[in-house]
Amino acid sequence: MDEKRTTGRQRVLKAATIEFGGGAIDCTIKNWSAIGAALEVTSPVGIPAHFTLFVPADGRHWPCRVIWRKEKRIGVAFE
């Protein structure tokens, strides 16, 4: 498989929340870099193309854009 990322990702296991339009969905950050992340979700259905990722452990909010979706994972780019 060819690597298409421009920067390497670091494996992590952090709890996070996908926030959008007054709603929220729990997720787990599986890996991330300065420009994006892979998130594990129960289901990608209903998650909009743009949302805010809140990471309680860091107290940070990251605006995100969905790049890809698979069964229980989504890839995002930080905006």
N, CA, C and O of each residue as an XYZ file, in Angstrom:
316
protein
N       0.836     -1.171      0.000
C       0.000      0.000      0.000
C       0.884      1.237      0.000
O       1.812      1.325      0.803
N       0.619      2.184     -0.873
C       1.392      3.418     -0.941
C       0.922      4.399      0.116
O      -0.280      4.579      0.315
N       1.858      5.026      0.785
C       1.551      6.046      1.781
C       1.266      7.358      1.071
O       2.108      7.847      0.318
N       0.085      7.938      1.298
C      -0.306      9.176      0.636
C      -0.222     10.385      1.549
O      -0.394     11.514      1.090
N       0.038     10.176      2.820
C       0.114     11.292      3.762
C       1.396     12.078      3.547
O       2.438     11.525      3.198
N       1.289     13.390      3.765
C       2.470     14.235      3.629
C       3.270     14.310      4.923
O       4.440     14.692      4.911
N       2.642     13.946      6.039
C       3.345     13.903      7.325
C       3.016     12.591      8.019
O       1.940     12.028      7.812
N       3.938     12.100      8.843
C       3.717     10.862      9.573
C       2.714     11.048     10.691
O       2.546     12.148     11.217
N       2.054      9.969     11.048
C       1.091     10.007     12.147
C       1.647      9.279     13.350
O       2.409      8.321     13.225
N       1.247      9.756     14.523
C       1.648      9.143     15.786
C       0.463      8.362     16.334
O      -0.649      8.886     16.399
N       0.691      7.123     16.724
C      -0.384      6.334     17.316
C      -0.704      6.871     18.695
O       0.190      7.135     19.498
N      -1.983      7.030     18.958
C      -2.463      7.486     20.260
C      -3.744      6.726     20.582
O      -4.283      6.015     19.734
N      -4.210      6.875     21.766
C      -5.482      6.299     22.179
C      -6.102      7.295     23.153
O      -5.945      7.184     24.369
N      -6.815      8.278     22.582
C      -7.387      9.348     23.399
C      -8.882      9.440     23.173
O      -9.367      9.336     22.046
N      -9.600      9.635     24.261
C     -11.039      9.873     24.167
C     -11.256     11.285     23.641
O     -10.519     12.210     23.983
N     -12.285     11.437     22.798
C     -12.607     12.748     22.238
C     -14.107     12.789     21.944
O     -14.805     11.780     22.042
N     -14.577     13.975     21.584
C     -15.976     14.167     21.244
C     -16.073     14.930     19.941
O     -15.414     15.954     19.761
N     -16.897     14.431     19.029
C     -17.200     15.113     17.775
C     -18.395     16.009     18.072
O     -19.468     15.519     18.422
N     -18.213     17.327     17.933
C     -19.276     18.280     18.253
C     -19.745     18.971     16.985
O     -18.936     19.403     16.164
N     -21.071     19.072     16.832
C     -21.639     19.737     15.656
C     -23.086     20.102     15.920
O     -23.819     19.322     16.528
N     -23.505     21.263     15.479
C     -24.903     21.685     15.516
C     -25.648     21.375     16.798
O     -26.819     20.996     16.743
N     -25.020     21.519     17.938
C     -25.665     21.233     19.208
C     -25.627     19.767     19.609
O     -26.063     19.421     20.707
N     -25.110     18.890     18.734
C     -25.004     17.467     19.050
C     -23.574     17.075     19.345
O     -22.648     17.852     19.116
N     -23.394     15.870     19.854
C     -22.053     15.375     20.160
C     -22.030     13.852     20.061
O     -22.990     13.176     20.429
N     -20.914     13.329     19.558
C     -20.713     11.884     19.430
C     -19.341     11.552     20.013
O     -18.344     12.174     19.648
N     -19.288     10.586     20.906
C     -18.021     10.151     21.481
C     -17.212      9.394     20.433
O     -17.769      8.701     19.581
N     -15.902      9.535     20.507
C     -15.015      8.811     19.600
C     -13.677      8.582     20.290
O     -13.442      9.067     21.397
N     -12.807      7.838     19.620
C     -11.453      7.592     20.106
C     -10.479      7.987     19.017
O     -10.622      7.563     17.870
N      -9.495      8.790     19.361
C      -8.448      9.155     18.406
C      -7.468      7.996     18.371
O      -6.897      7.631     19.399
N      -7.268      7.409     17.183
C      -6.374      6.266     17.034
C      -4.965      6.686     16.607
O      -3.976      6.085     17.026
N      -4.888      7.722     15.772
C      -3.586      8.279     15.408
C      -3.790      9.715     14.962
O      -4.879     10.108     14.542
N      -2.701     10.501     15.063
C      -2.814     11.882     14.619
C      -1.475     12.494     14.301
O      -0.422     11.976     14.673
N      -1.540     13.616     13.598
C      -0.356     14.392     13.238
C      -0.741     15.857     13.378
O      -1.829     16.175     13.860
N       0.138     16.736     12.964
C      -0.154     18.168     13.028
C      -1.275     18.568     12.067
O      -1.884     19.625     12.235
N      -1.555     17.724     11.054
C      -2.545     18.116     10.051
C      -3.815     17.277     10.028
O      -4.761     17.632      9.325
N      -3.870     16.168     10.778
C      -5.068     15.347     10.748
C      -5.040     14.189     11.710
O      -4.082     14.005     12.461
N      -6.121     13.394     11.679
C      -6.250     12.282     12.615
C      -7.168     11.205     12.049
O      -7.933     11.449     11.116
N      -7.078     10.005     12.633
C      -8.015      8.923     12.362
C      -8.823      8.721     13.634
O      -8.266      8.571     14.721
N     -10.141      8.717     13.486
C     -11.034      8.600     14.622
C     -11.839      7.316     14.522
O     -12.321      6.960     13.447
N     -11.983      6.623     15.640
C     -12.832      5.442     15.684
C     -14.169      5.859     16.274
O     -14.229      6.485     17.332
N     -15.247      5.500     15.569
C     -16.597      5.856     15.994
C     -17.473      4.603     15.987
O     -17.120      3.597     15.370
N     -18.599      4.668     16.665
C     -19.542      3.554     16.642
C     -20.086      3.379     15.227
O     -20.208      2.261     14.726
N     -20.413      4.514     14.587
C     -20.885      4.516     13.203
C     -20.612      5.894     12.612
O     -20.845      6.898     13.285
N     -20.125      5.975     11.377
C     -19.882      7.275     10.767
C     -21.160      7.938     10.245
O     -21.126      9.089      9.810
N     -22.279      7.224     10.287
C     -23.547      7.759      9.798
C     -23.983      8.943     10.661
O     -23.988      8.859     11.889
N     -24.342     10.023     10.017
C     -24.826     11.204     10.730
C     -23.741     12.184     11.117
O     -24.043     13.271     11.611
N     -22.482     11.830     10.906
C     -21.390     12.752     11.214
C     -21.215     13.672     10.011
O     -20.971     13.192      8.905
N     -21.338     14.995     10.207
C     -21.249     15.921      9.077
C     -19.828     16.039      8.523
O     -18.870     15.578      9.143
N     -19.706     16.658      7.359
C     -18.411     16.827      6.693
C     -17.480     17.768      7.457
O     -16.260     17.665      7.330
N     -18.039     18.681      8.245
C     -17.244     19.623      9.055
C     -17.769     19.585     10.483
O     -18.980     19.611     10.706
N     -16.858     19.524     11.449
C     -17.241     19.507     12.857
C     -16.061     19.952     13.706
O     -14.972     20.200     13.189
N     -16.282     20.050     15.008
C     -15.218     20.376     15.957
C     -14.898     19.131     16.769
O     -15.796     18.475     17.296
N     -13.616     18.812     16.867
C     -13.158     17.679     17.671
C     -12.679     18.233     19.006
O     -11.745     19.033     19.051
N     -13.321     17.806     20.099
C     -12.916     18.238     21.439
C     -12.153     17.104     22.107
O     -12.632     15.973     22.181
N     -10.944     17.427     22.597
C     -10.096     16.451     23.287
C      -9.995     16.878     24.751
O      -9.190     17.749     25.079
N     -10.803     16.277     25.643
C     -10.817     16.687     27.049
C      -9.452     16.622     27.739
O      -9.130     17.494     28.546
N      -8.646     15.595     27.430
C      -7.340     15.441     28.087
C      -6.427     16.642     27.811
O      -5.589     17.001     28.638
N      -6.605     17.257     26.631
C      -5.786     18.413     26.259
C      -6.524     19.725     26.454
O      -5.911     20.793     26.439
N      -7.846     19.651     26.638
C      -8.656     20.858     26.760
C      -8.692     21.655     25.464
O      -8.855     22.875     25.495
N      -8.541     20.981     24.322
C      -8.451     21.674     23.036
C      -9.610     21.315     22.123
O     -10.165     20.217     22.187
N      -9.962     22.273     21.267
C     -10.971     22.097     20.231
C     -10.275     22.230     18.885
O      -9.520     23.178     18.670
N     -10.520     21.291     17.976
C      -9.905     21.298     16.650
C     -11.001     21.326     15.586
O     -11.795     20.388     15.511
N     -11.069     22.374     14.762
C     -12.006     22.342     13.634
C     -11.523     21.290     12.634
O     -10.336     21.240     12.313
N     -12.442     20.443     12.138
C     -12.071     19.321     11.269
C     -12.925     19.261     10.010
O     -14.054     19.750      9.965
N     -12.345     18.645      8.999
C     -13.025     18.338      7.735
C     -12.805     16.851      7.469
O     -11.673     16.370      7.534
N     -13.870     16.127      7.173
C     -13.768     14.684      6.915
C     -13.125     14.458      5.550
O     -13.535     15.055      4.554
N     -12.107     13.585      5.513
C     -11.398     13.236      4.276
C     -11.868     11.879      3.764
O     -12.052     11.701      2.560
N     -12.063     10.922      4.671
C     -12.532      9.593      4.274
C     -13.380      8.984      5.392
O     -13.293      9.385      6.552
N     -14.197      8.009      5.011
C     -15.044      7.271      5.960
C     -14.944      5.781      5.645
O     -14.967      5.381      4.481
N     -14.837      4.978      6.674
C     -14.880      3.521      6.549
C     -15.881      3.010      7.574
O     -16.597      3.805      8.183
N     -15.943      1.702      7.775
C     -16.956      1.118      8.651
C     -17.085      1.818      9.994
O     -18.153      2.335     10.326
N     -16.019      1.839     10.760
C     -16.088      2.460     12.092
C     -14.988      3.481     12.296
O     -14.627      3.793     13.430
N     -14.450      4.007     11.196
C     -13.379      5.004     11.283
C     -13.623      6.128     10.305
O     -14.210      5.939      9.240
N     -13.160      7.303     10.687
C     -13.163      8.431      9.768
C     -11.800      9.103      9.850
O     -11.182      9.157     10.914
N     -11.344      9.609      8.727
C     -10.103     10.364      8.674
C     -10.438     11.829      8.514
O     -11.284     12.192      7.698
N      -9.776     12.674      9.291
C     -10.060     14.107      9.237
C      -8.789     14.906      9.027
O      -7.693     14.479      9.391
N      -8.964     16.076      8.431
C      -7.893     17.059      8.319
C      -8.258     18.209      9.241
O      -9.415     18.625      9.292
N      -7.280     18.722      9.965
C      -7.520     19.882     10.820
C      -7.538     21.130      9.950
O      -6.731     21.277      9.032
N      -8.471     22.025     10.253
C      -8.589     23.250      9.456
C      -7.988     24.429     10.174
O      -8.000     25.543      9.650
